[in-house]
């Protein structure tokens, strides 16, 4: 990773044209060939950029460019198109390089596996008297996230999602159709549980007799401080 802070102007030339007038900016040159131009604002989004694969070529300015104050010119050429990012640098303020190594990638907190584990351990979140039959209950069309029994001993199939949409309701519907063919389990009702449930998914689920349950991940983890809440 090369990190450059410079006073520069930037032109994008190709399928479209864009110009950034002279100002102090942050230039990021990544190992994958991408180059990003940032200002001290606008959150994470760069002002302009060139996606990889791309090549960076630098050259010294000609006489006319020198008279305009340019001390170095970068040309970032896309390998797939004729698009170019031309950066005219007027002043180098900072320039350093760092080897960041191989990134392990984003590890998400609150993925479906975590929700499944926590809900199975606290099965009475579904209701008083609930008991766990098993997690990942195998069927011919895939595993049901949680199979449980309610206080009356009836079978309940639970489908878990971080964000519940119509596809999740359809998936649970297919599981219920299959499970209700088993005389040892039938009748089986469904619970669609998620941290967020889209309104369309909730309407579809309720129309099919499926209960919707919004899960509080922090509460399941035991880190929700209810005493500090205003409501």
QUIFENJO-V512993 format. One record per backbone hydrogen bond with DSSP energy under -0.5 kcal/mol. NH is the residue of the N-H (numbers start at 0). CO is the residue of the C=O. If there is no record, write none. Layout:
nh->{NH	NH}
co->{CO	CO}
This chain:
nh->{1	2	2	3	3	4	5	5	6	7	7	8	9	10	11	12	12	17	19	20	22	24	25	26	26	27	27	28	28	29	29	32	34	35	36	37	37	38	40	44	46	47	49	54	56	56	58	65	66	67	68	69	70	71	72	73	74	75	76	76	77	78	83	84	85	85	86	86	87	87	88	88	89	89	90	92	92	93	95	97	99	102	107	110	113	114	115	116	117	118	119	120	121	122	124	125	129	130	132	133	135	136	137	141	143	145	146	147	148	149	152	154	154	155	156	157	158	159	160	163	164	167	168	169	170	171	172	173	174	175	176	177	178	179	180	181	182	184	185	188	190	191	192	192	193	194	194	195	197	201	202	203	204	205	206	207	207	208	209	210	212	214	214	216	219	220	221	221	222	223	224	225	227	228}
co->{28	0	95	1	26	93	3	24	90	5	22	87	19	85	17	10	83	11	9	18	7	5	37	3	24	25	35	1	26	27	33	29	49	27	47	25	35	40	38	41	36	36	34	76	54	74	72	61	62	63	65	64	88	88	58	86	56	84	54	74	82	52	12	75	10	83	73	84	8	85	71	86	6	87	6	4	90	4	2	0	97	100	105	107	110	110	111	112	113	114	115	116	117	119	121	122	126	148	146	146	144	143	135	138	136	157	133	155	130	153	149	184	186	147	188	145	190	157	192	195	162	164	164	165	166	167	168	169	170	171	172	173	174	175	177	178	180	181	181	154	156	210	158	190	212	160	161	161	163	197	198	199	200	201	202	203	204	205	204	189	191	193	212	214	215	216	217	218	217	217	222	223	224	225}
